[in-house]
Amino acid sequence: MQVPNTALAFLTDLKNNNNREWFQANQKRYNDYKKNYKEIAEAFIAEISKGDTSLQHLEFKNCTFRINRDIRFSKDKSPYKTNMGLWFSAGSKHNNLAGYYVHIEKGASFIAGGLYCPEAPELKKTRREIAGFYEDLEEIVADKNFKKIYNSLDRDENNTLKTAPKDYPKDHPAIEFLKLKSFTATAKITDKELESENFVTETTKKLLALKPLVEFINRGLTTE
């Protein structure tokens, strides 16, 4: 299944006309977009749950996002999201677990997986798992397929501490992993891939290369 051109065109036009008046005047296009969103989400659920059975219970409502942005604490007061987002995780609102993410936006699409900006308790548990079993994580990120698609875990100045986190020595063998504040891997998706009839199946194969990382993180989050 591919992403319909009409859905991509709607998002692009919304980006250029991000206001309530335009949105209200284009309700028919929005309703068509919602239908596409549901079809794509359900196609991904069917495909990814074959490779990760922990996701078999998921439904459209568990994996998708409202189009309205939360602008209460944002300088950007644009009322609507201009991308299609899909989040597949065995977690729940009260139980944050690692998972897989698909971001669909013309010229800016990507896939990712892992645990993004966890709260302090989840961060502590994840670092504890890394400290104790870092050889497992090293093996995951050294996997040939993982490296081909994602290269490595995401690392930049915003998600990495400058020094060792509290309670860990600076010479810990896994110090570069322990410095991370998010534990994710990301790969770009081209517009050509979005328009391919095999978009869902081929993208799911790439997402499932993240399964060992997701399972490693979730092991740490669910083990007392």
N, C-alpha and C positions, 0 to 999 in steps of 0.2 A: 504494500500500500504506500502511496505517495502523499505528500501534503498538497492539497488542491491549490492551484494558483489563485482561486478566488479568496481562500483563507489568507494567503500571504498578501494579496492585494489589499484586503480589508485592514490588516495590521499596519501595512505601510501607510495607507490613507489615514488611519487613526493616529498614527505617529505625527503626520503632518497637520492634523486637525483635532488635536487632543483637547476637546471642549465638549460640554454637555449638549450644546445646540446641535453640533454636527452629529454627535452620537445618537441623539433622539431622532434626527432626520434620517438616520441610516439603520433603523431597527430591523428592517428585513435582512439587510446584509449581516447584521450582528446575529440574528437568529440562524442564518445559514452557517455562519462561522461556528456558533455553538454546536451545531449538528456535526460539523467536521471535527471539532475538538473532541467530542464524545467518541466518534468513530476511530480517530487516531489513538486516543487513550485506551479504548477497549482492544484495539489491535495490538498495542504494546503489551497490555496486561496478559492477553492470551499467549503472546510469544515469549515474554520474559519469564512468566511463571512456569514454563516448561523447563527452563534452565535453573530457576531458583524457586523451589516449591514453597518457600516461606511467603511468597507473594500471591499464592493462589486465591486467597480470600479477598483480594483487592477489588474495588469497584471504581467506577468513574469518579464518584464524589470523593474517594480517598486520595486520589492522585492528581487532582487538578486545582486550579486557583481561581478565585473570583476576579473578574476583569477590573473591578474598582481597586485603586491603590489606596493604601492607608497613608494619608498625607498629614496626619496630626503632628508628627515630629520631623517632617521633611521640608527642606527648603524648596524642593521641586513640588509645586502644587498641581501638576498635571493630574487630572482625575482618573485616567485609565492606563492599565498596563498595555504595552504595545508588543508583547511577545506571547507565545503559547508555551506554558511551562507544564512539565509532567514530572511528578515525584513518586518513585516506587520504593516503598520501605515497609518492612514488617512491623515497624513501630506504630505508635498512636499519638494522639495529642498529649497524653499524659506519660508517654514512654518513648522518649526520643532515641531512635536507633539510626544507624548508618543506612544508606540506600543509594538509589540511582536517579539521576536527573537528566531530563532532555529539555533544551531551550531552543525554541523555534522562532527565528526572527531573520528576515531576509538580510543577508550580508553579515549576520552576527550570531549564527546558530552554533551550539556546542553541546556536548554531552559531558557528564561528570558523575562522580560517585564518591562515596565515603561519608565523612561527618564534617559538616561545615559550621564553624564558630560555635562549638558546644558550650553550654553553660558550665560553670565551675565544677559541679559534681561529675558531669560526663567527661570533662577534660581530665580531671584527676584519675578517673577509672581508665581512660584510654592511655594516659601516660604510664599508669601502673602496669597495664598489659604490655606496653612496648618495652618498659624497663625489664620485665621478667622474661619476655619471649621475643626479643628483638631479632633473633635469628629467623623466626617465622616471617617477620615483616620484611627483612632483607631478601628472603627467598621470593616473596610475593612481588616485590618491585624489580627483582632481577629477572623475572620470567620473561622469556623472549617475546611472547605475544603482548604482555603488558607493556613492555618497553617500546615495542613497535607502534602501539596505538597512543600511549600516554607519556612515554619517555620516563617520567618519574612522578613522585608526589608534587603537588603544587607548592611552590616556595617563593615568597616575596616578602618585602619589608613589612607589609601589613599583617601577614599571618605567621611571622617568625620572630621569636624573642632574640635579643642581641646576646644574651648570656643564658646560662643554665637555669631552668626553672627551679623554684624553691624545692628543697628536699632531694635534689639530684646533684651529684658531683660533676664538675666541668669536664672530667675525663671519662665519663660514662661511655661505654662503647656505642650506645645508641643516641648520643647527645644531639646529633643533628635532627633526628626524628623527635626527640623529646622537646626540642625548642619550638616545634610547630604548635600553632594555636588552632589550626584547622587541619584535617587529615583527608585531603581530597586529591583526585587526579582528574584532569580535564583534557578533552580533545575537541578540535574545531570540526564543524560539519559544514560542507560547502552547499551553496544553493543548488548545484547540480545533484548532489546527494538527496536533498529534500524532494526534488522533482522525479527521482527514480522510483519506478514501480516497486523496487525491492527495499525502499527506504526503511520500513519498520523492521524487516527481518535482518538486514545488514547492520542497522544501528543496534539492534538487540544483541547481535553477536559481539559487537564492540563493548556494549554495556556489561555483558556477562564476563568479559575479561577482568572486570572489577570485583567479581563475586568473592574471590579469596580475601581481598582487602575489606570488603563489607563484612564478611564473616569474622575476620580477625578483630575488627573494631567492635562488632556486636558481642563477641565472646567476652571482651573486656567489660562492656556495658552491662552484661546480664549475669556476670559471675561475682558473687559477693566475696 
